[in-house]
Amino acid sequence: MCWTSYDIYDQQKIEYLNLRANNQYRVVEGKYSELIAIKHKILKNTSDSNKVNIYQNSIVLYILDTAIEQHISLQRLSIKNGHVSIDGIGVSDDACRKFIAILQQRLSGMECHGTVKADKGIYTFHMDGSKREHHSTNQQDTNDRSPVGDSN
């Protein structure tokens, strides 16, 4: 029984070392490490005098976590003056739409809309979001709506 357990351990160790030697694995591990380093750097910024940046940093962290969970590759992420703009690539049309829908639902206080395009099997998307403005009058909204989800 003991030899069998050692053989299994030895086999798993070889598989692990082979995985670590794989170039694709090293690239993914490096990118993941970079994201974690950015996340930790952002989390260190907890100064009371810098609430706006903390809010923006929270948005960045949420977007990065959601992108990782949904297997989305972010090509561009911009947050400035309460406006968010994201360009990315997903594994499918559904994955892109789900990512946008999650952000529309979870970025409270922001109105988000996005579009998804497919070109030769590559799915790209663009999403914009901005802080909702509360009007006291019943003005009609003239903004174009995206075919992706609901902006509430």
N, C-alpha and C positions, 0 to 999 in steps of 0.2 A: 504494500500500500504506500509506503513511504517513497519508494522509487517512482511509482506512478505520479505522485504529487510533484516530485522533483522534475520529472520529464515534462509535465504540463507547465510548470514554472519556466523551465528551460525553453520550451517552445514559445511561450508568451514573451519571454525576454527577447528571443530572436525576432519575433514579429514586431515588437516595439522598436528594436534597433533598426530594422529594415524600414519601418515607417519614418523614424527620425532621419534616415538617410535620404528619403524621398524629397526631391527638389520642390514639388508642389506643396508638400506638407510644410517644409521650411518657410516657403513664401507666405502661406496662410498663417502659420504660427507667428511670423514676424509682423504681419499686418495686425493680427489680433493683439500682439504685445504693444504695438504702437497705440492702438485704440485704448487699451487699458491704461497706458501711461498718460494719455490725454485725459481720460476719465479721472484718474487720481489727481492730476494737476488741477483740473477744474474743481474737484471736490475740496481741494485745499483753500480755494478762494471763498472763504466764508465771512469776510469782513462785513460788519453792519453798515459801514459807510459805502458799500458797493452793491446795494440791493438790485439795481437794474442788471448788472452783470451776472449776479447770482441767478436771477430769473432767466436770463438768456442762456446761461450755462446749464440750467436745469432743462431747458428746451433742447439744447444740443445733446445732453446725455440721453434724454428720452428718445430723440430721433435716432441716435446711434444704436441704442439698445433695441429699438423697434426694427431698425434696418437689419441688425444681426439676426434677430429672431425670425424675420421674414425672408432671409437670404437675399437681401437687396444690396446692390453695390451703389454707394453714393458717389456721384461724379462731382457734384457741387452742392455745397450747403452754405447759405448766406443768411445771417440774421443781423438786421440793422434797423434801428428806430421802430421796433415792434413789428417789423415785416420779416417773414420767413420765405425763402425761396430755395427749392430743392430740385436737382436734376439727378436721375439715377437710372439704373438698369436692373431689371428683375428677371427671374427665370421663366416667368409666364405672364400673360396678360392679367390673370387672376391674382398673382402675387403682387404685381404693381398696384392693382386696384385695392387689394386688401390693405397694403401698406398705407396708401392715401386715406382709405376709409378709417383706419385705426387712428391716424393723426388727426383727421377731421373730428373724430369723436373725443379724443383725449386731450387735445390742446385747447383746454377751456379758455374762453375769453378771446379766442381767435376764430376768424372766419377763413376757412381753407377751401381751395378748389384745385383740381388737377386734371391733367389729361394723360392718356397712355397712347403710345404709338407702337406699331409693330412694323419692322422692316427686315425682311429675309430671316425671320425667326429670332430677331433680337427685339426685346421689349424694353422701350425706354419710357420715362415719364417725366413730367414737370409738375411741380406743385407750388402754389403760392398761398401764403396765409398772412393775415394782418389782424391787428387788434380790432375787435368789433367796436363800432362807434354807436352810442346810444343816442338816438334822435328823439326829441320831444314831439315832433310832428309826424304825421303818417305819410312820409314821402315814399314814392314807389322806388324800389331798388332797380337801378338800371345796369348793374354789373352783369356781364355774361356769366352764365353758370356752366360748369364743367359737366360732362357726361358721367363723371365719377362721383357717386354717392351724393349725400345731402350735406350741405354746408353748416348744419346745426351741430 
